[in-house]
Amino acid sequence: MFPAASLLTIIFLALSIAGSPVEIDNSPITLPIARRLNVSNGLINLLQRDKARVTALKDNSFSTQGGRTGSTPVTDIVLTYLIAVGIGSPATTYNLIVDTGSSNTWVGAKTKYVKTSTSVDTGEPVAVGYGSGSFSGTEYTDTITLGTGLTITAQSIGVASTSTGFTAVDGILGIGPLDLTNDTLINEPTKTIPTVTDNLYSQGTISQKVVSISFEPTTEKTVTNGELTFGGTDTTKYTGSIAYTPITTTYPSSTYWGINQSISYGSTTILSSTAGIVDTGTTFVYIASDAYAKYKSATGGTLDAATGLLLISSSQYKALKNLNFHIGTETYALTPNAQIWPRSLNSYVGGSSNAIYLMVSDIGTPSGAGFDFVNGYTFLERFYSVYDTANSRVGFAETSYTDATTN
């Protein structure tokens, strides 16, 4: 039985629905995230997948109308961050990508949707294109189980009849802003679909429309190295205090978890204050082409044909300076170690075992486009991040892994 409290904390083993309740401060719902590296694909596919996604995000085309995503080759998901979710009664477990860059929750890519007594077919066709993949199918409402006894009733989900780019996972848990669900119901393109976060709040399970995410750097192919918290924050996962910055008003970044920031390499500004987004679904850090050129020159990196990433020597690595993200009144520094791909994983992703690759890449357009950076997983594994819907803001804090030398 769960403790008699208005909010519950559920912590359970990665990719398992069974779990035991634990109460912590503010009683949020806390779930682990497991990272999976699909090493059957090379890093060049990871980079292509990432860039295809960034193109779709930049074009604001995550929708049924996003035909432009079809012009980019679709590559299968290579690096994913998964959460186990039960759907139906009795529940079937689905391993879903945790995605702050989209808001639809859907299943059926690998494990097919199992209808039960709680499944309701709305008859509405639904489709989303992600650049790096897509799905189309039918909207259902169903019961979602986040832990034994903890459920969301009548949650809208997409049930895929077709999907591309997602053969290694079951679908997506979308935790982006509500408005990203616009234009995804084909017959009702102006209708929004309440997200999992919305329904946890409206059904009284959480008291705040807040989602928090913790990752930690890892050198393993598959590992439970993250935590997703609904309804608050987990004070054990960050140090100091959380500093917040408002959602940017600059389009198209304003439609996502978009913020304003500037970037400096050492003491040299390479990107003046501009708009971009924070995104768990993107692996690398992407910056505007002019900023990338400055970063490339400053680090001495050369483009590596095998991986598509910047390659540096050992002496250049020793000379690396911090890459500083200036957000609001705070500065968040990616140390030299935080700027490189984990060297122990080089051989798994097509790189040379002794090489050093930088994880900063070119967004493909010059600054001033309203979408000039993506702070992806490379950034987020070094800082705790908070996504506050009610107050239209994003928060960051340092963690015990901010200065880690894991890579």
matplotlib code that plots the C-alpha trace (Angstrom):
import matplotlib.pyplot as plt

x = [0.0, 1.1, 1.5, -1.5, -0.3, -1.8, 1.4, 3.4, 7.1, 7.6, 11.1, 11.4, 14.0, 14.7, 12.5, 10.2, 6.8, 6.9, 8.3, 8.2, 7.0, 9.5, 8.6, 10.9, 10.6, 7.6, 6.5, 7.1, 6.7, 10.3, 11.1, 14.4, 15.6, 17.8, 20.2, 20.6, 23.2, 22.2, 25.7, 24.5, 24.5, 27.5, 28.0, 27.5, 23.9, 23.6, 24.8, 22.5, 19.6, 20.4, 20.7, 17.4, 15.7, 17.2, 16.1, 12.5, 12.6, 14.0, 11.4, 8.7, 7.4, 6.6, 3.1, 0.8, 1.6, 5.4, 6.0, 9.5, 10.7, 10.4, 13.2, 15.7, 16.8, 15.3, 17.8, 16.9, 17.2, 20.8, 21.0, 17.9, 16.8, 14.0, 11.3, 9.0, 5.3, 2.4, -0.7, -4.1, -5.6, -3.9, -1.0, 1.4, 4.9, 6.2, 9.7, 9.3, 11.8, 11.7, 11.3, 11.1, 11.0, 7.6, 4.4, 2.5, 2.7, 2.4, 3.2, 3.3, 6.7, 8.2, 5.8, 2.3, -0.5, -2.6, -6.2, -7.9, -11.1, -9.7, -8.9, -11.1, -10.7, -11.6, -11.5, -9.2, -6.3, -3.0, 0.4, 3.7, 6.9, 10.2, 12.7, 14.5, 11.4, 7.6, 4.4, 0.8, -2.2, -5.2, -5.8, -6.9, -7.5, -6.3, -5.0, -1.2, 0.5, 3.7, 4.0, 1.9, -1.3, -0.3, -2.3, -3.5, -6.9, -8.2, -4.8, -4.6, -2.1, -1.3, -1.4, 0.9, -0.2, 3.0, 6.2, 9.7, 13.0, 11.8, 12.4, 14.5, 11.9, 8.1, 7.3, 7.6, 6.6, 6.2, 6.8, 7.1, 4.7, 1.0, 0.8, 3.2, 0.2, -1.5, -1.8, -1.3, -4.9, -5.6, -9.3, -9.0, -5.7, -6.4, -7.1, -4.5, -4.1, -3.5, 0.0, 0.9, 2.0, -1.3, -3.3, -1.2, -2.0, -5.7, -6.3, -4.7, -1.7, 0.8, 0.4, 2.6, 3.0, 6.7, 8.9, 12.6, 15.3, 18.6, 21.2, 24.7, 27.6, 28.3, 30.7, 28.4, 26.3, 23.2, 22.7, 20.1, 21.8, 18.8, 15.7, 12.5, 10.4, 6.9, 5.4, 8.6, 12.3, 14.6, 17.0, 19.3, 20.1, 21.6, 23.8, 23.3, 20.0, 18.0, 18.1, 15.2, 15.0, 11.8, 10.7, 11.9, 9.4, 11.4, 9.8, 10.2, 12.2, 9.2, 7.1, 9.5, 11.3, 13.1, 15.4, 17.8, 21.5, 24.9, 28.0, 31.6, 34.7, 37.0, 36.6, 35.8, 32.1, 31.3, 27.5, 25.8, 22.5, 20.0, 17.1, 17.3, 16.0, 16.7, 16.0, 16.5, 15.9, 19.0, 22.3, 24.9, 25.1, 24.2, 25.2, 24.7, 27.1, 29.1, 29.5, 30.5, 33.2, 34.6, 34.5, 36.2, 39.0, 39.5, 39.8, 41.8, 39.3, 39.2, 36.2, 36.5, 35.1, 34.3, 32.1, 31.2, 32.4, 35.4, 38.5, 41.2, 44.7, 45.7, 47.6, 44.6, 42.4, 44.8, 44.5, 40.7, 38.9, 35.5, 32.5, 30.3, 26.5, 25.3, 21.7, 20.0, 22.4, 24.1, 26.9, 27.0, 30.3, 31.0, 34.4, 36.9, 35.9, 32.2, 32.8, 34.1, 32.4, 33.1, 36.4, 35.6, 32.6, 34.6, 35.0, 31.3, 30.3, 32.7, 35.5, 39.1, 39.6, 42.3, 40.6, 39.1, 35.9, 34.1, 30.4, 29.6, 28.1, 26.9, 23.2, 23.4, 22.2, 23.7, 22.7, 19.6, 17.2, 15.3, 16.6, 20.4, 21.3, 20.1, 21.3, 21.1, 22.0, 25.7, 24.7, 21.9, 24.0, 26.1, 23.2, 19.9, 17.0, 13.5, 10.6, 7.9, 4.7, 2.7, 5.4, 6.7, 10.3, 13.2, 15.6, 19.1, 21.4, 24.8, 25.2, 27.9, 28.6, 29.1, 32.8, 33.1, 36.0, 34.0, 34.5]
y = [0.0, 3.6, 6.1, 8.3, 11.4, 13.6, 13.1, 10.0, 9.3, 6.1, 4.8, 1.6, -0.4, 0.8, -0.8, -2.3, -1.3, -2.9, -0.6, 0.5, 3.9, 6.4, 9.8, 12.8, 16.5, 18.0, 14.4, 14.5, 11.4, 10.3, 7.8, 6.5, 7.0, 4.4, 5.4, 2.9, 3.1, 1.0, 0.1, -1.6, 1.9, 4.1, 7.6, 9.1, 7.8, 9.4, 12.7, 12.4, 11.5, 14.5, 16.9, 15.7, 16.3, 19.7, 20.6, 19.6, 21.5, 24.6, 24.4, 24.0, 21.0, 18.4, 18.0, 16.5, 19.5, 19.0, 17.7, 19.2, 16.5, 14.1, 15.7, 14.6, 11.0, 9.1, 7.2, 4.8, 5.9, 5.3, 6.9, 7.0, 7.8, 5.5, 5.3, 2.3, 3.1, 0.7, 1.3, -0.5, -2.7, -5.1, -3.0, -3.7, -2.2, 0.1, 1.6, 5.2, 8.0, 10.9, 13.9, 17.6, 18.6, 17.1, 16.7, 13.7, 10.4, 7.4, 3.7, 0.8, 1.2, -2.0, -3.5, -3.3, -1.7, -4.1, -3.1, -3.7, -2.8, 0.8, 1.4, 3.9, 4.5, 8.2, 7.5, 10.5, 10.0, 11.3, 11.8, 13.5, 13.8, 14.3, 14.7, 11.7, 9.6, 9.7, 7.9, 7.9, 6.1, 6.6, 8.4, 6.4, 7.3, 4.8, 4.3, 5.0, 3.4, 5.0, 2.6, 0.1, 1.9, 5.1, 5.9, 8.6, 7.9, 8.7, 9.9, 10.6, 8.4, 7.8, 4.2, 3.8, 1.9, 2.9, 4.4, 5.0, 5.5, 3.9, 0.2, -0.1, 1.6, 1.5, 5.2, 8.6, 10.1, 13.8, 16.3, 19.4, 22.4, 21.8, 23.8, 21.4, 19.0, 21.5, 20.2, 16.6, 15.4, 15.4, 16.1, 18.7, 20.5, 23.4, 21.1, 20.6, 17.3, 17.3, 15.9, 13.5, 16.4, 18.2, 15.2, 14.5, 18.0, 18.1, 14.8, 16.0, 13.7, 16.6, 20.1, 21.9, 21.6, 21.1, 18.4, 18.0, 15.9, 14.6, 12.8, 11.8, 11.2, 7.6, 5.5, 2.5, 1.4, 0.8, 2.2, 3.7, 7.2, 9.5, 10.6, 12.2, 14.0, 15.2, 17.8, 19.3, 18.7, 16.2, 18.2, 15.2, 15.6, 19.1, 21.4, 25.0, 26.6, 26.4, 29.6, 30.2, 32.0, 32.9, 31.1, 33.2, 35.3, 34.7, 32.4, 29.5, 28.8, 30.1, 27.1, 24.7, 24.9, 27.9, 30.3, 33.2, 32.7, 33.7, 31.5, 32.2, 30.0, 31.0, 34.7, 35.1, 35.5, 33.2, 33.6, 36.8, 36.7, 34.9, 32.3, 28.6, 25.5, 22.9, 19.4, 15.9, 14.3, 15.9, 14.3, 17.0, 20.7, 22.6, 26.3, 28.7, 28.3, 31.5, 30.5, 27.0, 28.4, 30.4, 27.4, 25.2, 27.8, 28.4, 24.7, 23.7, 20.9, 19.4, 17.7, 14.0, 12.2, 9.0, 10.5, 14.0, 15.5, 17.7, 15.8, 17.2, 16.0, 15.2, 18.5, 20.4, 18.7, 19.8, 23.4, 23.4, 26.1, 26.1, 26.5, 29.0, 29.2, 32.6, 32.2, 35.0, 36.1, 32.7, 31.0, 27.3, 26.0, 22.8, 21.8, 20.4, 16.9, 17.8, 18.9, 15.5, 12.2, 9.4, 8.0, 4.5, 4.4, 5.5, 1.9, 1.3, 4.2, 4.1, 6.3, 5.5, 4.1, 6.7, 9.7, 12.7, 14.0, 17.3, 17.1, 20.6, 20.7, 23.1, 23.9, 24.7, 28.3, 31.7, 33.3, 35.5, 32.9, 32.7, 29.2, 29.5, 26.7, 23.4, 22.5, 18.7, 15.8, 16.8, 19.9, 18.3, 15.5, 18.2, 20.3, 19.6, 21.1, 22.1, 22.8, 24.9, 25.2, 27.4, 30.1, 29.7, 29.3, 26.8, 26.3, 25.0, 24.0, 22.5, 18.9, 16.6, 15.6, 19.1, 18.9, 15.1, 13.7, 10.7, 11.2]
z = [0.0, -0.7, 2.2, 2.9, 1.1, -1.7, -3.7, -4.2, -5.1, -7.1, -7.7, -9.6, -11.5, -15.1, -17.7, -15.0, -13.9, -10.4, -7.7, -4.1, -2.8, -1.3, 0.1, -0.5, -0.1, -2.0, -2.8, -6.5, -8.7, -9.5, -12.2, -13.4, -17.0, -18.7, -21.5, -24.4, -27.1, -30.2, -31.4, -34.5, -36.0, -36.4, -35.0, -38.4, -38.2, -34.8, -36.2, -39.2, -36.9, -34.6, -37.5, -39.1, -35.8, -35.4, -38.9, -38.1, -34.8, -36.5, -39.2, -36.5, -38.5, -35.8, -37.1, -39.7, -41.9, -41.5, -45.0, -45.0, -42.7, -45.5, -47.4, -44.7, -44.7, -41.8, -39.6, -36.9, -33.2, -32.1, -28.6, -26.5, -22.9, -21.9, -19.3, -18.6, -18.8, -18.3, -20.5, -20.1, -17.5, -17.0, -18.1, -20.9, -20.4, -23.1, -23.2, -24.3, -25.2, -22.8, -25.1, -24.0, -27.7, -28.4, -26.5, -28.0, -26.2, -28.4, -28.6, -31.1, -32.9, -31.5, -28.9, -30.4, -28.5, -26.5, -26.1, -22.7, -21.0, -20.4, -24.1, -25.9, -29.6, -30.3, -34.1, -34.6, -37.0, -35.5, -37.0, -36.0, -38.0, -36.1, -38.9, -37.4, -37.7, -37.7, -36.7, -37.9, -36.4, -34.3, -31.0, -28.1, -24.4, -21.9, -18.3, -17.9, -14.9, -13.6, -10.7, -8.7, -7.8, -9.5, -12.6, -15.0, -16.4, -19.8, -21.1, -24.8, -26.6, -30.2, -31.4, -34.3, -37.4, -39.1, -37.8, -39.1, -37.3, -34.0, -34.4, -31.2, -28.9, -28.4, -28.8, -27.1, -23.8, -24.8, -22.1, -24.2, -24.0, -24.6, -27.8, -29.6, -29.8, -32.2, -35.7, -34.8, -34.9, -38.6, -38.4, -35.7, -36.3, -34.0, -31.0, -28.3, -26.5, -22.7, -22.0, -19.3, -17.1, -17.7, -16.6, -13.6, -12.5, -13.4, -11.8, -8.5, -8.5, -8.6, -7.2, -9.8, -13.5, -13.2, -14.8, -13.6, -15.2, -13.9, -16.0, -15.1, -17.5, -18.3, -20.3, -20.5, -23.5, -21.4, -17.9, -15.6, -15.3, -15.2, -13.3, -14.4, -11.7, -12.1, -9.8, -8.3, -7.9, -6.2, -4.0, -3.8, -7.5, -7.6, -5.7, -4.7, -5.9, -9.1, -11.2, -13.6, -16.9, -18.8, -22.0, -24.9, -26.9, -30.1, -32.7, -33.4, -30.2, -28.2, -29.2, -27.3, -24.1, -25.6, -23.8, -24.5, -23.9, -25.1, -25.3, -24.8, -25.3, -22.4, -22.3, -26.0, -27.0, -29.9, -29.8, -28.7, -26.7, -28.9, -28.8, -28.9, -27.1, -24.4, -25.7, -24.2, -27.6, -29.2, -28.3, -29.1, -28.5, -31.7, -32.3, -35.2, -38.1, -37.3, -33.7, -34.8, -37.1, -34.1, -31.9, -34.5, -35.0, -31.3, -30.4, -33.5, -34.3, -37.7, -39.2, -39.0, -42.1, -40.2, -37.5, -38.8, -35.5, -34.7, -34.0, -31.7, -30.6, -27.0, -26.8, -28.1, -25.5, -22.7, -24.0, -24.2, -22.3, -20.7, -23.0, -21.1, -21.4, -20.1, -19.1, -17.2, -14.5, -14.3, -16.2, -16.8, -17.9, -19.9, -18.9, -21.4, -20.4, -20.8, -24.4, -25.7, -26.6, -24.0, -25.3, -24.0, -26.4, -29.5, -30.9, -30.6, -32.7, -35.6, -34.2, -33.5, -30.1, -29.1, -30.8, -29.0, -30.6, -29.6, -29.1, -30.4, -33.9, -36.6, -36.5, -40.2, -40.3, -39.2, -36.0, -36.0, -37.2, -34.0, -33.4, -32.9, -30.5, -29.1, -25.6, -26.0, -23.8, -23.8, -21.8, -19.8, -18.3, -16.5, -15.2, -13.4, -15.5, -14.5, -16.9, -15.3, -17.4, -15.0, -14.8, -18.4, -17.4, -17.4, -14.5, -14.2, -11.3, -11.0, -9.9, -8.5, -12.1, -13.5, -13.3, -13.7, -15.8, -17.0, -20.7]

ax = plt.figure().add_subplot(projection="3d")
ax.plot(x, y, z, "-o")
ax.set_aspect("equal")
plt.show()
